[in-house]
Structure formats: structure tokens, C-alpha cells
């Protein structure tokens, strides 16, 4: 586990910018509309750019949420 050396879990999603980037990525995947990259305000675009790893983590969480929703639907109706 040496690749995790130096990582502090208490800094994970510890600022509003990180949460905002995460939630933007999550909601862009979970919502069926196209991403707003081209229509974002400069402030939102800067948050996504500065915290891009949290944005991508949010997109991955959105994909997992869709997969979970699909599994629940299949389990309920089969």
C-alpha cells in the first residue's frame, strides 16, 4: 500500500469547490441532458478545471448510480 502513503483521508471532499466539482460531474451523468461544458459560467468552469479529478470522480459515481438503478429495475420486473 505504498502508493497510498501521504494521502490524508480527512482532506477528501473537504472544500465546497471539491463538492461542487463532484456534484457537477455526478449530475451531468445522472441527468440525461447533454453536459454544460460550453454554457458554464467562468466561475463554474474554473471550479471544474481546478478540481477536475473530483469532477471525474463524480461522473464515475453517476455511472455507478445508473448501473445500480438498472439492476434494481431488472430485479423488480423480472
Residue pairs with C-beta under 8 A, 6 or more apart in sequence:
13 19
13 22
13 54
17 47
17 50
17 51
18 51
18 54
19 54
20 44
20 47
20 51
21 47
21 48
21 50
21 51
21 52
21 54
21 55
21 58
22 51
22 54
22 55
22 57
22 58
22 61
23 58
24 44
24 47
24 48
24 55
24 58
25 48
25 54
25 55
25 56
25 57
25 58
25 59
25 60
25 61
25 62
26 58
26 59
26 61
26 62
26 65
27 58
27 62
28 35
28 36
28 58
28 59
28 62
29 58
29 59
29 61
29 62
29 63
29 65
29 66
30 62
30 65
30 66
37 45
40 48
48 55
